[in-house]
Amino acid sequence: MTLFLEQLLNGVQFGIMLFLLAAGLTLIFGIMGVINLAHGSIYMIGAYAGTWVAARTGSFWLGIPAALAAAAFAGLAIEFLVVRRLYGRDHLDQVLATFGLILIFNQAVTMIFGRQPLFVAIPSLLDGSVELLPGLVYPVYRLAIIAVGLLVAVGLYLLINRTRIGMLVRAGSTNREMVRALGVDIRLLYTLVFGLGALLAGLAGFMAGPILAVQVGMGEQILITTFVVVVIGGVGSIRGAFFASLILGVVDTGLRAYLPGLLRHVMVGPDADALGAGISSMGIYLLMAIVLLIRPKGLFIRNS
Amino acid sequence: MENSLKQPALLAVVLIALIALPIVADAAGYASLTSLATRVLIYGIAAASLNLVLGYGGMVSFGHAAFFGIGGYVVGILYQHYSLDEPLLGFISGSNQLLVTLPAAIIVSGIMAAAIGALSLRTGGVQFIMITLAFAQMLFFLFVSLKTYGGDDGLIIRRTNELAGLNMRDKQVFYYVCLTIAVLFFMVLWRIVNSRFGNVLVGLRQSEKRMAAIGLPAYRYKLMAFVISGMGCGLAGALMANFLRFTSPDMMHWTKSGELMIMVILGGVGTLFGPLVGAAVFTVLESVLASWTENWQLALGFILLFVVLYTQGGVQAAFARLFGKHA
């Protein structure tokens, strides 16, 4: 039972990371109609910048502003130099241009930091574990990630539903042309949304640092999973992204934790582990296929 | 698109050049050119297949490497069962005959394309891109986990498939086999593109509503195009597995899908021979840049960015503009 709860928390934590990326991605799709493959690169840039600064200064906390600043800067530069020219272009052009960006960023990071993964230690304040329930010991750092993610979710909810900018964002995702026709500076709004998405991606990248290895290619791995989140949650819906992230995080972690064990009942150890790992990697895509069969537009988009 | 076809003279010249290429390459002492040209032909087939959905049908599939990889694995798996002499699933015997493995690769990738397409085409736009990408990743992970067929390391095919007593180990012979298949493939593709089906496909890209209003079942036409395109990529993958005598999950990695798209856009979207030109440009560019610097991906990224942002219609269109012709 405690093992199950622990895996559940792991799933929630993974889901929260996915949400930080998916929120930005889904807004960029929903409002600008741009597919941005380089979102994973921004996540990587945040991770590298933050981890590098943290390792150099020896202070985990100094890594946070570094990661956020680097991610925001990279995001705004991408928006200003490349993505701005892609509004209203074909999706094909957007995919290829941002694919080019991935190649550039991956190679540039390899040239600067080398191929060795970077590591950062968990700060002493968040190191260690707490006993949540009798017998259920859980690392504080992972709990902190969950807390930060939930705070961001609440913040986004308030921003989207309670402020003027949020109102424009909602309007923009429903009818872009009308917002422009009403005299709103849509270009500024685009830049803001893109910057916000980049900030969240950078935050996610830095927080992932102590848990995962910071290495080239980390962005694409999570990016494709994030796509699945966006599709399941429905393009443009933050609420959808939130719930879909949590569902996917829990399903993915659960499959990884329990499937090899189940398979070992019917086949030999190493084979079961390999096949279990493979099928658990496929699990979220199968889930997506099922969701698409039932609701092609995603779970949280009302069919009009 | 018909522009280049209205110039049969140009086509004949290109074909003669392609036939003469291995002989000239050998005489000039650049024997490796033949291998490069073989890769161009194979990627040309794959890119042209992708272009059928991408350029003509306007469906941006980001997962076509899946079919490329499936084609390769059909050859690899059939060869493994042939060499171990144990039937696949207990009743399908393995094979090392090209005339068996190629059709098998085409059929299997067609079936997979039907399954993936049927699901993916329920959506459109951005979702379609992401879903095709996700399905390709799913197959990638499946093959990574299949330890029986090499898993991560891939599957070595000790001998190239046999074809009617030809010495397939010979690079030149294999080049001519690929050339023959490519010529046949482009003839079929030309028929498809210029048929009623091809016109409907272009119509669907321009306006799905209009086509639906005429009473055409959009979904069925798009699915058909997706299946044909998947079969073409499967054929290319089967040839590639024979050429490399190796197949691995990397063949269906998402970057491979990206590369195929780059070839299409380099050559010119929605043209019959553009993807072949694009495949040539990409393959040559890759080998030149890679021999020049280990950071060739950086250069490739910038070139790609430049092509997408500043040229409309790829290399072919750029040339046409350069020589004052209407693209």
Boltz contact constraints between the chains, C-beta under 6 A:
constraints:
  - contact:
      token1: [A, 29]
      token2: [B, 126]
      max_distance: 6.0
  - contact:
      token1: [A, 35]
      token2: [B, 126]
      max_distance: 6.0
  - contact:
      token1: [A, 35]
      token2: [B, 129]
      max_distance: 6.0
  - contact:
      token1: [A, 85]
      token2: [B, 309]
      max_distance: 6.0
  - contact:
      token1: [A, 91]
      token2: [B, 60]
      max_distance: 6.0
  - contact:
      token1: [A, 92]
      token2: [B, 60]
      max_distance: 6.0
  - contact:
      token1: [A, 93]
      token2: [B, 308]
      max_distance: 6.0
  - contact:
      token1: [A, 96]
      token2: [B, 265]
      max_distance: 6.0
  - contact:
      token1: [A, 96]
      token2: [B, 308]
      max_distance: 6.0
  - contact:
      token1: [A, 97]
      token2: [B, 305]
      max_distance: 6.0
  - contact:
      token1: [A, 97]
      token2: [B, 308]
      max_distance: 6.0
  - contact:
      token1: [A, 99]
      token2: [B, 258]
      max_distance: 6.0
  - contact:
      token1: [A, 100]
      token2: [B, 301]
      max_distance: 6.0
  - contact:
      token1: [A, 100]
      token2: [B, 304]
      max_distance: 6.0
  - contact:
      token1: [A, 100]
      token2: [B, 305]
      max_distance: 6.0
  - contact:
      token1: [A, 103]
      token2: [B, 297]
      max_distance: 6.0
  - contact:
      token1: [A, 103]
      token2: [B, 300]
      max_distance: 6.0
  - contact:
      token1: [A, 103]
      token2: [B, 301]
      max_distance: 6.0
  - contact:
      token1: [A, 104]
      token2: [B, 298]
      max_distance: 6.0
  - contact:
      token1: [A, 104]
      token2: [B, 301]
      max_distance: 6.0
  - contact:
      token1: [A, 107]
      token2: [B, 295]
      max_distance: 6.0
  - contact:
      token1: [A, 107]
      token2: [B, 297]
      max_distance: 6.0
  - contact:
      token1: [A, 107]
      token2: [B, 298]
      max_distance: 6.0
  - contact:
      token1: [A, 224]
      token2: [B, 137]
      max_distance: 6.0
  - contact:
      token1: [A, 227]
      token2: [B, 130]
      max_distance: 6.0
  - contact:
      token1: [A, 228]
      token2: [B, 134]
      max_distance: 6.0
  - contact:
      token1: [A, 231]
      token2: [B, 127]
      max_distance: 6.0
  - contact:
      token1: [A, 231]
      token2: [B, 130]
      max_distance: 6.0
  - contact:
      token1: [A, 235]
      token2: [B, 126]
      max_distance: 6.0
  - contact:
      token1: [A, 271]
      token2: [B, 147]
      max_distance: 6.0
  - contact:
      token1: [A, 274]
      token2: [B, 145]
      max_distance: 6.0
  - contact:
      token1: [A, 274]
      token2: [B, 147]
      max_distance: 6.0
  - contact:
      token1: [A, 275]
      token2: [B, 145]
      max_distance: 6.0
  - contact:
      token1: [A, 277]
      token2: [B, 145]
      max_distance: 6.0
  - contact:
      token1: [A, 278]
      token2: [B, 141]
      max_distance: 6.0
  - contact:
      token1: [A, 278]
      token2: [B, 142]
      max_distance: 6.0
  - contact:
      token1: [A, 278]
      token2: [B, 145]
      max_distance: 6.0
  - contact:
      token1: [A, 281]
      token2: [B, 141]
      max_distance: 6.0
  - contact:
      token1: [A, 282]
      token2: [B, 138]
      max_distance: 6.0
  - contact:
      token1: [A, 282]
      token2: [B, 141]
      max_distance: 6.0
  - contact:
      token1: [A, 282]
      token2: [B, 142]
      max_distance: 6.0
  - contact:
      token1: [A, 285]
      token2: [B, 134]
      max_distance: 6.0
  - contact:
      token1: [A, 285]
      token2: [B, 138]
      max_distance: 6.0
  - contact:
      token1: [A, 289]
      token2: [B, 119]
      max_distance: 6.0
  - contact:
      token1: [A, 292]
      token2: [B, 119]
      max_distance: 6.0
  - contact:
      token1: [A, 292]
      token2: [B, 122]
      max_distance: 6.0
  - contact:
      token1: [A, 296]
      token2: [B, 122]
      max_distance: 6.0
  - contact:
      token1: [A, 296]
      token2: [B, 123]
      max_distance: 6.0
